[in-house]
Amino acid sequence: MDVSLNTWIITILALAALIAVDFFIGRKPHDVSTKEAGIWTVVWIALAVIFGLGLLVFGEGKASGEFFAGFITEKSLSVDNLFVFVLIMAKFSVPSHLQQRVLLIGVLIALVLRAIFIAAGAAVIANFSWVFYIFGAFLIYTAWKLVQEARAGEEAEAPEDNALLKKIENKFGVADQYHGTKLFIQKNGKRILTPLMVVMLAIGMTDVLFALDSIPAIFGLTQDPYIVFTANAFALMGLRQLYFLIGGLLKKLVHLSYGLSVILGFIGVKLVLHALHESGVKVPEISIAVSLSVICAVLVVTTITSLMANKKREAAEAAKEDKAPIES
């Protein structure tokens, strides 16, 4: 899709305005209720749908399909990323009323990092088509790794022992308790970090790792930088509210890793086929309609099987508890 400079400027200004609104809403630290999180989650998803339909009406049908496929994929990967966010919050004992501020800054960091990765990825793709082989192979490897981790029952680890993070803590020092929304405080005449700043750095560093699989994944669905950027932006915009809405439900999505592995593996194969096609090899290419259908189907099946497995597990645990008094 041919996007003018003015369109880019208007889009970025509009997104900046939405971020400002999000910041205004969450400027005062407070515990986010399920109702509040639910309302704003619906609002952000509705805005993404309106934007996608706008592309269909004022742009191209292909661009609209690519946007929705990219948005759904990035949103799915973001849900998986929430597992790590929950772990980070727990390990750093972040007070509930400060978690929204951490997530807001984390989303801002993620948007900046994604924009840098997208610009770099677009430049590389424009000059070296063989990079699709690398992207495809990386996504297939990531899919295989997700399956192995799910089978082993491994849990994601918070970057608490990250070497860079440790160096920052050792250089600047860290306060022994939270000081509201302050990121730095003065102690014995020295400026030191607060735990809140450390958590934000941990979230930011984690976002770098998230971008390593999400950016190649969406480039497998579209090579249009505008679609890649907007799909990422809208997927991240409601992440803060989604965290509070489904934070308690994340553990019930026991098959999410398997579903994401299928999606990443599928997109990896799509990239390899595209690379072969670009190299002159006559191979079938996967259309965006097929991609969107597969992604949605996998997510629906994954959610259903996860809830069924979780219900079965809860029933087994309840039965075990009922038998316990008899056996004693």
PyMOL commands that set and color helices and strands:
alter all, ss='L'
color gray80, all
select helices_A, chain A and resi 5-25+34-58+61-91+96-127+131-152+159-161+163-172+195-219+225-237+239-246+250-252+256-278+288-327
alter helices_A, ss='H'
color red, helices_A
select strands_A, chain A and resi 184-187+190-193
alter strands_A, ss='S'
color yellow, strands_A
deselect
rebuild
show_as cartoon
